[in-house]
Amino acid sequence: MKIRSAVFLAIGLALVLPIGISAQVEEEPYQMGRALPPLPSDGSLVELTLDEAIARALEMNLDIQAARLNPEIQNYSLFSARAAFAPTFSMTVGQNNSSQQSTSQLDGGIRTSTDRLTFNSSISKPVPWYGGRLSANFNNSRTETNNSFATLNPSFRSSFSLNYNQPLLSGFRVDNQRNALRTQEIQLEITDVQLQAQVENLTNQVRSAYWSLRSAIENIEIQRRALAQAQQLLAQNQIRVQLGTMSELQVVQAESQVANAEQSLLNAEVQWRNQELNFKRLLLGGADDPLLFQTLNPTSLPVMEEVTVDIQAAIERALVQRTDIRQQRQQKEISELNLEVTQDNVKPSLDLSASYSVSGVGGDQYQRDQLGGDPVLIGPGGYQDALQAIADRDTPTWNLSLNFSYPIGNQGAKANLERARLQMRQTELDLKSQELFIVTQVTDAGLNVTDTYLQWQAAQRSREVAERSAEIEQTRFTVGASTNYEVTEAQDNLRSARLSELRAIINYVNAIAEFERVQRVGG
């Protein structure tokens, strides 16, 4: 009877030992980057490097495509502001006919009628310097009448004038139109900076999502290996129970371990699907993009090299080139413009107006021998006579005037000025606060690079220890020197150590990316 039991035990150990050895040495040592995502039914797998993912996102991402339109939209706003300085042409054509009954023998007839045709045109333009305004007018009329005293009939009158109005106090250095133009120019610069910020933020989002997807795939592999170890342990326990060297309770414990590992693997796959969908959202160009239904495999691997961190140099770069501080300074420039306008509005209005004009008349010239006699044509003429008189400057007229006005008290403008000064002070304080925030954010990001590298080194050592511990416990369990609980605990520790190292790797590469990002953009 003892011989038969010994034979059964030897056979059982022969069956158990190979399983133990295969559990000690996994199907192949775990190495980050070898794992593949769960393949779809059609087997379509798209491999993507980090640079390829960033390039695709910058080309296809719908948000960035919409953002690229903002500078063009703002450019049209700038064109609209410039249009305020475009010349304005106006023209008036009219005809008037009037009749009047005579009340005196000097009225030129019992009933006089006059028919007048007018054609007037003008062009005016605000000049983009010193607030001046230039205009030119060209007026013409043709008058025909039955008045017996008319010497030119029909008569033509033309005049040409040049006018210039120049503010000397309020409106000289700045005015609303020039302020609006400069504001739109700054807004265009702000829009360009905002686009740069969106490009940088999208790049950072793609990088973060890329490593999150890689981490999710590695998590599946780690959970799969943990499940395989739990299944191997369960198989060994079942054989030992059959041999009578182990109780049923330990089999139940191993089955529970397998169930927990299966649940962890399922959770890892759910997390992977969510991470892949989030990643695709950054890359897709629309709902019909074929990439939506393909499986992505990020092939780039983190470079685990210690990065030298120069926090002081990083702060200096950030204070110069960060998009948020640049926008803040540009907003400060707009506030300065608004303050300058409100200061100008407090000044009295003193305008210098200058004009120069010439005029001429023409038409058939008549003369009567006596009062009431018939008119006699003594000189034919026409419209060209009036134009010639203008060209010859026969009747020049010039005018200079100063126009002064000032609201008594001017309380409204003074109140606006004080409000603008307070807003300017507010903007300056906001700028200083932003500079302080940048200093602390860059410092924190730089320290985080060093911290996460040290954390990765610690996690790496912990994982190496956990691997050796799991191998030792499995070997001891195979020869009966360890318990089911100790093996399970060692396997759990190994899984946790691998996950901790994976998180440390991702945290480190993200910390480097964040340190670079906070030197270029805010947020």
ABEGO torsion letter per residue (X at the ends): XAAAAAAAAAAAAAAAAAAAAAAABBABBBBBGABBBBBBAAGBBBBBBAAAAAAAAAAABAAAAAAAAAAAAAAAAAAAAAAAABBBBBBBBBBBBBBBBBABAAAGEABBBBBBBBBBBBBBBBBABGGBBBBBBBBBBBBBBABAABABOBBBBBBBBBBBBBBABBGAABBAAAAAAAAAAAAAAAAAAAAAAAAAAAAAAAAAAAAAAAAAAAAAAAAAAAAAAAAAAAAAAAAAAAAGABBAAAAAAAAAAAAAAAAAAAAAAAAAAAAAAAAAAAABAEAABAAAABBBBBABBBBBBBBBBBAAAAAAAAAAABAAAAAAAAAAAAAAAAAAAAAAAABBBBBBBBBBBBBBBBEBBBBBABBGBBBBBABBBBAAAAAAAAAAGABBBBBBBBBBBBBBGGAAAAAAAAAAAAAAAAAAAAAAAAAAAAAAAAAAAAAAAAAAAAAAAAAAAAAAAAAAAAAAAAAAAAAGABBAAAAAAAAAAAAAAAAAAAAAAAAAAAAAAAAAAAAABBX
